[in-house]
Amino acid sequence: MDEKIDTAIQYYSKKGQDILNIVNSKTNLSADEIIHYGEEMAVIEYKLTALEVAKGN
């Protein structure tokens, strides 16, 4: 089970890094884009936190 959790953590960490790279590469984001990427990052952060808690148990 720990291997599956580690794999999921790696996946969501990469996904979060990909979003950060997109945001950092753009010079002029609209308010809608900022909200969209912020919401995506919040979901990823929530999932990563849940996975870390599950890994601890």
N, CA and C of each residue as an Amber inpcrd file, in Angstrom:
protein
   171
   0.8240000  -1.1990000   0.0000000   0.0000000   0.0000000   0.0000000
   0.8660000   1.2610000   0.0000000   1.9810000   1.2140000   0.7440000
   2.8620000   2.3830000   0.7970000   3.4190000   2.7400000  -0.5760000
   3.6660000   1.7210000  -1.3950000   4.1970000   1.9780000  -2.7320000
   3.1830000   2.7510000  -3.5740000   1.9120000   2.4030000  -3.4560000
   0.8660000   3.1170000  -4.2020000   0.7440000   4.5550000  -3.7190000
   0.8670000   4.7490000  -2.4180000   0.7950000   6.1070000  -1.8640000
   1.9800000   6.9290000  -2.3430000   3.1730000   6.3320000  -2.3260000
   4.3620000   7.0420000  -2.8050000   4.2350000   7.4110000  -4.2770000
   3.6730000   6.5010000  -5.0610000   3.4650000   6.7720000  -6.4830000
   2.4810000   7.9310000  -6.6730000   1.4090000   7.9340000  -5.8990000
   0.4220000   9.0190000  -5.9880000   1.0360000  10.3490000  -5.5490000
   1.8570000  10.3190000  -4.5090000   2.5260000  11.5440000  -4.0440000
   3.4340000  12.0870000  -5.1400000   4.1910000  11.2200000  -5.7790000
   5.0550000  11.6540000  -6.8790000   4.2360000  12.2560000  -8.0210000
   3.1260000  11.6100000  -8.3480000   2.2700000  12.0910000  -9.4320000
   1.7360000  13.4980000  -9.1430000   1.1680000  13.6760000  -7.9560000
   0.5840000  14.9780000  -7.6340000   1.6470000  16.0460000  -7.4150000
   2.8060000  15.6520000  -6.9380000   3.9060000  16.6140000  -6.8080000
   4.3330000  17.1130000  -8.1830000   4.4420000  16.1880000  -9.1410000
   4.8090000  16.5800000 -10.5040000   3.7240000  17.4460000 -11.1230000
   2.4790000  17.0690000 -10.9070000   1.3660000  17.8430000 -11.4530000
   1.3860000  19.2730000 -10.8970000   1.6430000  19.3950000  -9.6070000
   1.7430000  20.7220000  -8.9880000   2.9050000  21.5080000  -9.5510000
   4.0400000  20.8490000  -9.7450000   5.2030000  21.5310000 -10.3220000
   4.9130000  21.9880000 -11.7470000   4.1980000  21.1730000 -12.5110000
   3.8230000  21.5460000 -13.8790000   2.9670000  22.8110000 -13.8870000
   2.0310000  22.8950000 -12.9580000   1.1750000  24.0890000 -12.8750000
   2.0140000  25.3040000 -12.5080000   2.9170000  25.1440000 -11.5450000
   3.7840000  26.2620000 -11.1630000   4.6420000  26.7190000 -12.3350000
   5.1360000  25.7770000 -13.1240000   5.9370000  26.1370000 -14.2970000
   5.1140000  26.9230000 -15.3110000   3.8640000  26.5280000 -15.5010000
   2.9840000  27.2520000 -16.4240000   2.7720000  28.6810000 -15.9340000
   2.4510000  28.8180000 -14.6430000   2.1840000  30.1380000 -14.0770000
   3.4330000  31.0110000 -14.1460000   4.5760000  30.4480000 -13.8120000
   5.8140000  31.2290000 -13.8040000   6.2930000  31.6010000 -15.1930000
   5.8830000  30.8450000 -16.2080000   6.3310000  31.1350000 -17.5670000
   5.4900000  32.2240000 -18.2390000   4.3130000  32.5040000 -17.6970000
   3.4470000  33.5160000 -18.2940000   3.7450000  34.8870000 -17.6900000
   3.7110000  35.8960000 -18.5240000   3.9990000  37.2510000 -18.0460000
   2.7490000  38.0560000 -17.7280000   1.6360000  37.6680000 -18.3030000
   0.4020000  38.4090000 -18.0230000  -0.7760000  37.4450000 -17.8950000
  -1.0660000  37.0830000 -16.6640000  -2.1950000  36.1990000 -16.3870000
  -3.4460000  37.0270000 -16.1180000  -4.5590000  36.5620000 -16.6290000
  -5.8200000  37.2250000 -16.3250000  -6.2760000  36.7840000 -14.9350000
  -7.2070000  37.5030000 -14.3810000  -7.7380000  37.1520000 -13.0660000
  -8.3700000  35.7570000 -13.1000000  -9.0470000  35.4340000 -14.1830000
  -9.6590000  34.1080000 -14.3220000  -8.6060000  33.0020000 -14.3260000
  -7.4900000  33.2460000 -14.9940000  -6.4230000  32.2480000 -15.0240000
  -5.7930000  32.0730000 -13.6380000  -5.5940000  33.1580000 -12.9330000
  -5.0330000  33.0950000 -11.5820000  -5.9520000  32.2790000 -10.6710000
  -7.2440000  32.5470000 -10.7610000  -8.2170000  31.7960000  -9.9510000
  -8.2080000  30.3240000 -10.3420000  -8.2040000  30.0550000 -11.6320000
  -8.2150000  28.6700000 -12.1210000  -7.0020000  27.8960000 -11.6070000
  -5.8150000  28.4480000 -11.8050000  -4.5990000  27.7580000 -11.3650000
  -4.5370000  27.6720000  -9.8380000  -5.0310000  28.6710000  -9.1620000
  -5.0780000  28.6260000  -7.6970000  -5.9830000  27.5100000  -7.1970000
  -7.1230000  27.3520000  -7.8460000  -8.0400000  26.2680000  -7.4680000
  -7.4130000  24.9010000  -7.7380000  -6.7340000  24.7710000  -8.8730000
  -6.0660000  23.5030000  -9.1790000  -4.9950000  23.1930000  -8.1430000
  -4.2270000  24.2000000  -7.7530000  -3.1760000  23.9840000  -6.7570000
  -3.7700000  23.6350000  -5.3970000  -4.8980000  24.2250000  -5.0590000
  -5.5450000  23.9140000  -3.7800000  -5.9840000  22.4540000  -3.7440000
  -6.5240000  21.9620000  -4.8440000  -6.9520000  20.5610000  -4.9170000
  -5.7440000  19.6390000  -4.7940000  -4.6800000  19.9610000  -5.4970000
  -3.4660000  19.1390000  -5.4360000  -2.8870000  19.1530000  -4.0230000
  -2.8430000  20.3140000  -3.4070000  -2.3150000  20.4140000  -2.0450000
  -3.1630000  19.6070000  -1.0640000  -4.4640000  19.6340000  -1.2380000
  -5.3640000  18.8530000  -0.3890000  -5.0900000  17.3610000  -0.5520000
  -4.9360000  16.9150000  -1.7940000  -4.6680000  15.5090000  -2.0560000
  -3.3200000  15.0870000  -1.4920000  -2.3070000  15.9340000  -1.6570000
  -0.9910000  15.6070000  -1.1200000  -1.0250000  15.5020000   0.4050000
  -1.7490000  16.4020000   1.0390000  -1.8650000  16.3550000   2.5010000
  -2.5490000  15.0680000   2.9370000  -3.6300000  14.6970000   2.2600000
  -4.3430000  13.4640000   2.5980000  -3.4610000  12.2490000   2.3900000
  -2.6700000  12.2480000   1.3280000  -1.7710000  11.1230000   1.0810000
  -0.6800000  11.0230000   2.1550000  -0.1430000  12.1760000   2.5590000
   0.8850000  12.1670000   3.6030000   0.3040000  11.6410000   4.9270000
  -0.9220000  12.0270000   5.2360000  -1.5730000  11.5370000   6.4540000
  -1.7780000  10.0280000   6.3430000  -2.2550000   9.5670000   5.1900000
  -2.4710000   8.1300000   4.9990000  -1.1600000   7.3640000   5.0930000
  -0.1080000   7.9470000   4.6030000   1.2030000   7.2920000   4.6570000
   1.6820000   7.1810000   6.1050000   1.3610000   8.1760000   6.9070000
   1.7520000   8.1730000   8.3100000   1.0200000   7.1390000   9.1310000
  -0.1820000   6.7840000   8.7170000  -0.9820000   5.8010000   9.4570000
  -0.6420000   4.4680000   8.9370000
